[in-house]
Amino acid sequence: MLTPEQLVASQKANMETLHGLTTKAFEGVEKLVELNLQATKAALNETAAHTQALLSVKDAQELLALQAGLFQPLAEKAAAYSRHLYDIASGTSAEFGKAFEGKVAEGQAQFAALVDNAAKNAPAGSETAVAMMKSAVAAANNAFESVQKAVKQASDVAEANFNAVATNATNVAKSASAAAKKR
């Protein structure tokens, strides 16, 4: 059984973890707001500059060249914005994942200690039940580790796919811009 001191220590640790996670969540939101403000300011400035350039166009050829020159930077900026957004989200998610894994590991250790304590105090003849319980705990731990590995692999694949899509989008925009400039 848990003593009152252990219960208080456990609750204190849980509150510290909650406070840490809340702080990380707010940091992620702050980064997201800052990113959006920067993107909005840049978009407003670029729109004003592009409008000024459009107003100074003298012929259709110059207009086409101006429009073509707009697409490549736009795609690159969209890819960079998406990258920053992904970095913020994955960084915040990683912090939550670490905390979750730590709490799960702590819970597993406490449960294993509970099973060991129960095994030590078990009546004679209950060795089979204790062995089954230990086996079930080991199987659950192995299953959890397998799920963690699968989630990590899926995250790595998703990140690789995201990078490939962003690179392809930027390359397509460069090609389209280069083709439009040749006309």
C-alpha positions in Angstrom: 0.0 0.0 0.0 1.0 3.6 -0.5 1.9 5.6 2.5 0.5 9.2 2.8 4.0 10.5 2.1 4.2 8.5 -1.1 0.8 9.6 -2.2 1.7 13.3 -1.6 5.0 12.9 -3.5 3.2 11.2 -6.4 0.6 14.0 -6.6 3.4 16.6 -6.4 5.3 14.9 -9.2 2.1 14.7 -11.3 1.4 18.5 -10.7 5.0 19.3 -11.7 4.6 17.2 -14.9 1.3 18.9 -15.7 2.8 22.4 -15.1 5.8 21.5 -17.4 3.5 20.2 -20.1 1.3 23.3 -19.9 4.3 25.5 -20.2 5.5 23.6 -23.2 2.0 23.9 -24.8 2.0 27.6 -24.3 5.5 27.9 -25.7 4.3 26.1 -28.8 1.3 28.4 -29.1 3.7 31.4 -28.7 5.9 30.1 -31.5 2.9 29.6 -33.7 1.6 33.1 -33.1 5.0 34.6 -33.7 5.3 32.6 -37.0 1.9 33.7 -38.1 2.6 37.3 -37.3 5.9 37.2 -39.2 4.2 35.5 -42.2 1.4 38.1 -42.2 3.8 41.0 -42.0 5.9 39.6 -44.8 2.8 38.9 -46.9 1.5 42.5 -46.5 4.9 44.0 -47.4 5.3 41.7 -50.4 1.7 42.5 -51.5 2.4 46.2 -51.3 5.7 45.8 -53.3 4.0 43.6 -55.9 1.2 46.1 -56.3 3.6 48.9 -56.8 5.4 46.8 -59.4 2.2 46.0 -61.2 1.3 49.7 -61.3 4.6 50.4 -63.1 4.2 47.8 -65.8 4.3 49.2 -69.3 3.4 46.2 -71.5 2.0 42.6 -71.4 5.4 41.0 -71.7 6.6 42.8 -68.6 3.4 41.8 -66.8 3.9 38.1 -67.6 7.5 38.3 -66.5 6.5 40.0 -63.2 3.8 37.4 -62.6 6.2 34.5 -63.4 8.7 35.9 -60.9 6.1 35.8 -58.2 5.4 32.1 -58.3 8.8 30.7 -57.3 9.3 32.9 -54.2 5.7 32.2 -53.2 6.1 28.5 -53.4 9.4 28.6 -51.5 7.8 30.8 -48.8 4.9 28.5 -48.5 7.2 25.5 -48.1 9.3 27.4 -45.5 6.1 28.3 -43.6 5.0 24.7 -43.7 8.4 23.6 -42.5 8.4 26.0 -39.5 4.8 25.0 -38.7 5.8 21.3 -38.8 8.9 21.9 -36.6 6.8 23.7 -34.0 4.2 21.0 -33.9 6.7 18.1 -33.9 8.8 19.8 -31.2 5.8 20.3 -28.9 4.6 16.8 -29.7 8.0 15.4 -28.8 7.9 17.1 -25.4 4.5 15.6 -24.7 5.8 12.2 -25.9 8.8 12.3 -23.6 6.6 13.1 -20.7 4.2 10.4 -21.5 7.0 7.8 -22.0 8.5 8.9 -18.6 5.2 8.5 -16.8 4.5 5.1 -18.5 8.0 3.9 -17.5 7.4 5.1 -14.0 4.1 3.4 -13.8 5.6 0.2 -15.2 8.3 0.3 -12.6 5.8 0.9 -9.8 3.6 -2.0 -11.0 6.5 -4.3 -11.3 7.5 -3.4 -7.7 3.9 -4.1 -6.6 4.0 -7.5 -8.3 7.4 -8.3 -6.8 6.1 -7.2 -3.3 3.0 -9.3 -3.8 5.1 -12.3 -4.9 7.3 -12.0 -1.8 4.2 -12.0 0.5 2.2 -14.5 -1.5 1.1 -17.7 0.3 2.8 -20.9 -0.3 1.6 -22.7 -3.5 0.9 -19.5 -5.4 4.1 -19.5 -7.4 2.3 -20.4 -10.6 -0.1 -17.4 -10.3 2.8 -15.1 -9.5 4.8 -16.4 -12.5 1.8 -15.8 -14.8 1.4 -12.3 -13.4 5.0 -11.5 -14.0 4.8 -13.0 -17.5 1.7 -10.9 -18.3 3.5 -7.7 -17.1 6.5 -8.6 -19.2 4.3 -9.2 -22.3 2.5 -5.9 -21.7 5.8 -4.0 -21.5 7.1 -5.7 -24.7 3.8 -4.8 -26.5 4.1 -1.1 -25.4 7.8 -1.0 -26.6 6.7 -2.4 -29.9 4.0 0.2 -30.3 6.5 3.0 -29.4 8.9 1.7 -32.1 6.0 1.6 -34.7 4.9 5.1 -33.8 8.5 6.4 -34.1 8.9 4.7 -37.5 5.6 6.1 -38.7 6.7 9.6 -37.5 10.0 9.2 -39.4 8.2 8.2 -42.6 5.7 11.1 -42.3 8.5 13.5 -41.8 10.4 12.1 -44.9 7.2 12.4 -46.9 6.6 15.9 -45.8 10.1 16.9 -46.8 9.7 15.2 -50.2 6.4 17.0 -50.9 7.8 20.4 -49.9 10.9 19.9 -52.0 8.8 18.8 -55.0 6.5 21.7 -54.6 9.4 24.1 -54.6 11.0 22.4 -57.6 7.7 22.6 -59.6 7.3 26.2 -58.8 10.9 26.9 -60.0 10.3 25.0 -63.2 7.0 26.8 -63.8 8.7 30.2 -63.1 11.6 29.4 -65.4 9.2 28.2 -68.2 7.2 31.4 -67.9 10.3 33.6 -68.0 11.4 31.9 -71.3 8.1 32.9 -73.0 
